[in-house]
Amino acid sequence: MEYVSTRGSAPALDFENVTLAGLAKDGGLYLPSEWPRFSREDILALRGLSYVETAVRVMTPFVAGALDEAELRELCTSAYGRFSHQAVTPMVQLDHQHWLLELFHGPTLAFKDVALQLLGLLFERFLSRRDTHLTIVGATSGDTGSAAIDAVAGRAKVDIFMLHPEGRVSDVQRRQMTTVLSPNVYNIAIQGSFDDAQALVKRMFNDPEFAGKFNLSAVNSINWARLMAQIVYYFYAAVRLGSPNQKIAFAVPTGNFGDVFAGYVAERMGLPIERLIVATNVNDILHRALADGDYSQGSVTATATPSMDIQVSSNFERLLFDVGGRDGLALAEQMKGFEATKAMRLTNAQREGASSLFSSARIDGDAMAQAIRWAYDGSGEVIDPHTAVGLAAAREAGIDPAIPVVTLATAHPSKFRDAVERATGVRPTLPSRLGNIFDREERYAKLSAHYAEVTAYIAERATPRNG
Ligand SMILES: *Cc1c(COP(=O)(O)O)cnc(C)c1O
């Protein structure tokens, strides 16, 4: 399988190089040069398969040339063996029409584990084949940091430096990162905001000498391998509900557009999807883009759903590329305009291409809390605020009652205990798989938000590319 950039001027790469590169050299994002197609018979043949076997079938075409089927199976068995539920991503029925797809049974309680557990193993496998060492640098406001650290802790030839804003992540989130004491894990509390931490990381990636010397790599959802791993659960869920003989709609709590884009890929591959419902909180750039063609950046409002508090939705570029006729050079111009003015209009082709499959909704804090109560009162299910944003959008989407609507449950309710308790009066307990994180030793550095100080700290501890 060959991968091309959304901005049309970076070299095409194979799966191995796309995984290690993350972002394309022209600033674009990588996508397969064409979508693999599953026939009705191929989808029927997924019936009864386990999550791991479904994953092998769905991902085999994407990894062709880099991993054979046996290698892929070995990695999936290992990645998904760490989930606490035997079905990996089980479903729960809420009422006649509505279902939850629980994606939070991984080690750090958010759906990011589904992709990052596999990505950690892919890094290790691909690095073992070459003479290079990788340094992952990231900034986190919570979920991504712990999932990435868990995925690479103790692995050979990779170090991870994770920056979080001091005092601005929850105790659970901080301890999920800082109690991991593997020698290749470095947590840094930055005296500043998340934006300060993110700005430091961006500057490192734009510093060719530093980025080159330490072979910096990113683990955010611009990495194609993450999206690929998320396609699997759309197939797994749809097949359980009767696909390909039954169409299914999905509602997806959305921030960076990675999760819902994986649903789009599933549809392109042949899965009969009735609708993809993009649910945003009041940070609604995607809702405005899909409803009115207005993709313009506002300022971020902090909400009870912090993983969806975004200003720019990186993976939306992948959709614009695919529905807009795959003209990389034209998209590069459009994105340059957006980067200069922080606003752009979607073209007619982009709007029409998106509207056949996508709808969207903006869910405020009241509607979110109401959805938590609705699920709890109607079926006894305790859901997290992100999931509730998805469920509220699912219920107001007006989908034909004959069509099942699956809401992606993206975090375990215990990760956001206060908001859940406010809505239901019930305080969710932390699952025992988190262990005694409140008793364990924490290790992290506290640094000021000065570029020279942070890079000096990393340079002293990181391994150079060929080291
Ligand atoms: C990351 C995250 C999201 C948003 O997913 P995207 O792929 O960025 O759209 C939603 N909910 C939770 C709990 C998350 O951690």
Ligand as a Chemical Component Dictionary entry (heavy atoms), coordinates in Angstrom:
data_LIG
# 
_chem_comp.id                   LIG 
_chem_comp.type                 NON-POLYMER 
_chem_comp.pdbx_formal_charge   0 
_chem_comp.three_letter_code    LIG 
# 
loop_
_chem_comp_atom.comp_id 
_chem_comp_atom.atom_id 
_chem_comp_atom.alt_atom_id 
_chem_comp_atom.type_symbol 
_chem_comp_atom.charge 
_chem_comp_atom.model_Cartn_x 
_chem_comp_atom.model_Cartn_y 
_chem_comp_atom.model_Cartn_z 
_chem_comp_atom.pdbx_ordinal 
LIG C1 C1 C 0 -9.520  12.434 22.077 1  
LIG C2 C2 C 0 -10.899 12.289 22.596 2  
LIG C3 C3 C 0 -12.040 12.660 21.824 3  
LIG C4 C4 C 0 -11.923 13.301 20.459 4  
LIG O1 O1 O 0 -11.458 12.407 19.472 5  
LIG P1 P1 P 0 -10.896 12.960 18.074 6  
LIG O2 O2 O 0 -10.353 11.770 17.376 7  
LIG O3 O3 O 0 -9.818  13.949 18.439 8  
LIG O4 O4 O 0 -12.028 13.604 17.350 9  
LIG C5 C5 C 0 -13.294 12.433 22.368 10 
LIG N1 N1 N 0 -13.448 11.910 23.596 11 
LIG C6 C6 C 0 -12.389 11.557 24.362 12 
LIG C7 C7 C 0 -12.634 11.013 25.722 13 
LIG C8 C8 C 0 -11.082 11.729 23.894 14 
LIG O5 O5 O 0 -10.031 11.384 24.683 15 
# 
loop_
_chem_comp_bond.comp_id 
_chem_comp_bond.atom_id_1 
_chem_comp_bond.atom_id_2 
_chem_comp_bond.value_order 
_chem_comp_bond.pdbx_ordinal 
LIG C1 C2 SING 1  
LIG C2 C3 SING 2  
LIG C2 C8 DOUB 3  
LIG C3 C4 SING 4  
LIG C3 C5 DOUB 5  
LIG C4 O1 SING 6  
LIG O1 P1 SING 7  
LIG P1 O2 DOUB 8  
LIG P1 O3 SING 9  
LIG P1 O4 SING 10 
LIG C5 N1 SING 11 
LIG N1 C6 DOUB 12 
LIG C6 C7 SING 13 
LIG C6 C8 SING 14 
LIG C8 O5 SING 15 
# 
